Amino acid sequence: MFENLDVTSFLIVLLLSLVPTFILLSLILYSDRKSREPLIFILICASSGVFTIGLSLLIGQVILPNLNIISEGLFTDTQFNIFKIIILAMVEEYAKLFVLYCFISHNRNFDDIYDGFVYSAIIALSFAAMETLTYVFNEPNFSSMSSLAILRNFTTIPLHLVCGIIMGYYVAIEKFSKTKIFKIRKITKSLFVPTLVHSIYNVFFSIIVLLFKNSNVFLFVVLMFILSIYTLGVMYIKRTVKLNNVFINDDIYPKKYKFLMTKGEYNNKINNIDIYNY
């Protein structure tokens, strides 16, 4: 509540909520310094949080009122709560994928596999920042606002970033796939794999809070769980970098990725040389 904060407290909460996101954003842009993306697309991604939060809320308002009707006779209360968590996670991931796929992935500046990581990670951070501000400033006092902001910096924001990394990986593979069947498979994975990770996080974190909130092991369990999320993100970044090196160097892909174009093949495609049957 803004009326409960003086200017100094407001600025502290704002900084606690946004500075970690800006640091992560800076690291992502620095990692892409050798092949910088156009500023206009960076700005679209960085400001997309307003749109993605709005879209997820709009879709949620359409879906959620009907969930109780759908659940009657099909789920127990616990099963329904898990089902609801999965639906909410899917709605949020769909909103981010909508921006990435419809507004970003088809532009010519998205010209290597690593760009999927850059654009998607920024979209995810934008969503996470807007969500954090929404929740934090709904807290009743400075203490709870600052505590929630710090907690989300180590939990929810990295979760959204990791989901963005995974999404960017699959969208990039979809973009540079040679055949429609692989495109369909990868764009499907770009929604459902982040949704699965997001859902597991939400369910498991809820269980952790319920079981260990007043226990000395709470921080340890949370730390181990968050480290597993971080490890997943690093794994997908390594995959992205490895495939991007093959792509750029026109090298030979591992057998499981033989359906991907190299940089030379992609350049031929965008120059209207029809060497594949799309």
Buried (B, 14 or more C-beta within 10 A) or exposed (E): EEEEBEEEBBEBBBEBBBEBBEEBBEEBBEBBEEEEBEEEBBEBBBEBBEBBBEBBEEBBEEBEEEBEEEBEEEBEEEEBBBBBBBBBBBBBBBBBBBBBBEBBBEBEBBBBBBBBBBBBBBBBBBBBBBBBBEBBBEBEEBEEBBBBBBBBBBBBBBBBBBBBBBBBBBBBBBBBBBEEEBBEBBBEBBBEBBBBBBBBBBBBBEEBEEEBEEEEEBEEBBEEBBEEBBEBBEBBBEBBEBBBEBBBEEEEBEEEBEBBBBBEBBEBBEEEEEEEEE
